[in-house]
Amino acid sequence: MATVILLRHARSTANGSGVLAGRAPKVALAEAGVTQAEKLADRFADVPLAAIIASPLLRCKQTVAPIAAAKGLKVVTDARLSEVDYGEWTGRKLSALGKEPLWKVVQQHPSAAVFPGGEGLAAVQARAVAAIRAHDARITEQHGPGAVWVACSHGDVIKAILADALGQHLDAFQRIVVDPASVSVVRYTDTRPFVLRTNDTGGELASIVPPKPKKGKQESSDAVVGGSTGKG
């Protein structure tokens, strides 16, 4: 199967504001985020990308725009990769939300958390994982098992996808950290996903590109006993 680079949008005007932005309209990249997005294009220079899929929210589209321009690719949006619908929590101060009874549920038992007037985190994981697997299967069919593609989304959404890939219960997803402009890399196979990187904010990316398969040899879903030996 193909390899997906899960990219969180760069720093937005809402990050650090103390407010839960959610799906509030017109939340754009902050000045620091614009710089991060421009640097991402350089990080991806040595990675041949087959596709770029993004959440339809502005901050995600702005994040991938420099990469898409450098690669000559069109950005495809998918609402299933959109931010969590926080409902009535949208736009409220985090300091106030921390006093809500639901806050403890979100922290300790997120699989049971349903935001008032919004959606539940379990539903978020279901729709996001379904989107990633569907795009991955399609891109693999169109471009081959060595294809690499980007999915740009949001912090909690990517954490939920990674929890699934790691075989963790959603209730453990708060243990995962996904910073703005970070990449996490997953390679799906017939039997299991392999998580290659998480929350990488500065490393090179060329090494995540899989080697071309040997002629007549089918890609293996087996893990390397004793650990991967790397490339070269």
N, C-alpha and C positions, 0 to 999 in steps of 0.2 A: 504494500500500500504506500501511498504518498506520505510525505512528512509535512506537518503543519507547524508553522511558527505562530504561536499565540501572542499577539502584540497588544499590550494595554496602551490606550491613547496616552499621549504626552500630557504634561502638566497643564491643567485647565484653569480658568479664572475662578472656578469653584474650589479647586484643591487648596487647602489651607485657609479657606474662608470661614470654616466652622459651620458650614451649612450643607445639608444633604441635597445635592443638585438633582440626582435622579434623572428623570426625563425632561426636566425643565428646558424649554426652548432657548436657543441662542447662547448656550454655554460654550464658549470658544476656547481655543488655546491661549494661555497666558504668554507673555513675552518669552519666559523661560521654556515654555512648551514648544513654541515656534522654533527655538534654537535646537531643542531635543529632536524635533521632527526632521530638521535639516540634517542633523548628524546621523539620524537613522538611515538616510539615503546612502551615506558613506559606509555604514556598517553592512548594508545589504549589497554593496557593490559586487562582491564575489559570489553572490548567491543567485543562481538562475531561478527566477520565479515563474511559475506557471499561471498563477492567479492571485488576485488580492480581493478578499471578501471583507466587508466592514459593516459594523453597526451603522444604521442610518443617522445617528446623532452627529452633529457638526464637529465635535472634538475628535471623533474617530476619523471622519473624512479628511479633516485637516491634517491629522497625523500621518496618514498614508499618502497624501497628495505628493510630497517630494519623492517618495519611493516609486509611486506609479509613473511620475513624469520621467524619472531616470530610467525606468525599465520599459517605458512605452506601453504600459498596461492600463486598461480601463478598470476602475474600481467598481465592483459589484456590491450592492448593499443587501443585507438580509436582516429583517426585523427580528429574527430569532436570536441574533447576536446583540440586540439592543440592551441597554441598561436595565437593571431591575426596575419594575414598576413599583415604586415605594408608596404609591397612593397618597394618602393624607400626610405622610411623613415628608413628602417632597417639599423642598424649600425651607424646612424647619431647621433650627439650630441643633447641632449635635449635642450640645450641653443640655438642652431641654429634652431631647429624645432619650438621653441616658437615664433619665428619671422615670421613663415609661416602663411598665411591667414587661412589655414585649421586648425591651432591650435585652433583658437577661435571657430570654428565649433565643433571640438572635445570636447571642454570644455562646450559650451553653447547649442549645438544642435546635440549631437552625433548620433542621428538616421539618420542624413543626411550626416554623415562623411563617405567618401570613400577614402581610402589611395591610392595614385598614384601607379599603378602597383600592387596593393594589393586588399584587400577586404573591404567592408563596415561594420561598427559596427552592423547595423541591420542584416546583413547576419550572422555575428558572433553569435549574440543572437539566431537567428533561428536555426542554426546548433547545437549549444551547448545545447539549451533547448530540441531539438528533441532527441539528444543523451541521455541526462539525463532521460527524460521520457521513452524512449525505454528501456534503461537498467533497470530502476526502475520497469517497468511493467514485464520484463522478470525475474528479481530477485524475485519479489513478487510471480510470478507464480511458480517458482522453489523452493523457500525457505519459502514462507508464508508471511503474512502481517507484521510479527514482525521482518523481516530481516533487517539488517543494513549493508550498504556497503559504500565504499569510492570511490570518484571520485577526482583524483588529476589533477589540471589544473593550469591556470594562472590568474593573477589579474583581468584584464579586462573581461576575459571570465567568471570568477566566479561572478563578479559584474553584468554582463548581466543576468546570470541565477538568481541571487537573485532579481534583479529588476523585472523579470517576476514573480517570486514566490511571491513577495510583491504586485503585481498588479500595479507596477509603470511603467510609460512610460519610455522607454529607455533614453529619454532626462534627466531623473532624476538619472541615474545610477552613475554619478560622485559624488553623495552625499554619496555613499556607500564606505566604506574603507575595504580593504582586504589585510592584511599584509602577508609577507612571513611566511610560516609554520602555518598560522592561519587556524582554522576550522569554517565553517558555516554549519548549519544543517537544512535540509528541509525534512518534511514528506508530501508526496503527498497523497491526498485522491480522492475520486470520484468527489468531487465538488470544492475543493480548496487545495492549498498547505498551510501547516503550517510552518512558519519559526521559528525554535526553538532557533537558535543561529546565531550570525554573528561575524566575526573577533575575535574569541575566541583564545587566544594565550597561555592560561595556565590553564584553568579550567579542572576539572575532566570530563570525558565523559560517565561514567557508567549511569548517570541519563537520557541520551538521548535514551537509549535502551527501547523500548516500553514494557509494561507489557504483559504477555501472555493473549490473549483474553479468556474471559469466554466461556465455552462450550455452543454452540448453540446461542451465541450472536454475531451479525455481527458488524464489526468495524464501528463506526459512523464518518461521515464527518462534524458533527456539531461542532461549536466553543462553548467553555464553557462560558455561560453568566455570567458576573461578573469577569471572568478571571480564568485561570487554578489554581488549588489548589496544584499542584505539586505532588510529590510522598511521600508515607509514611504517 
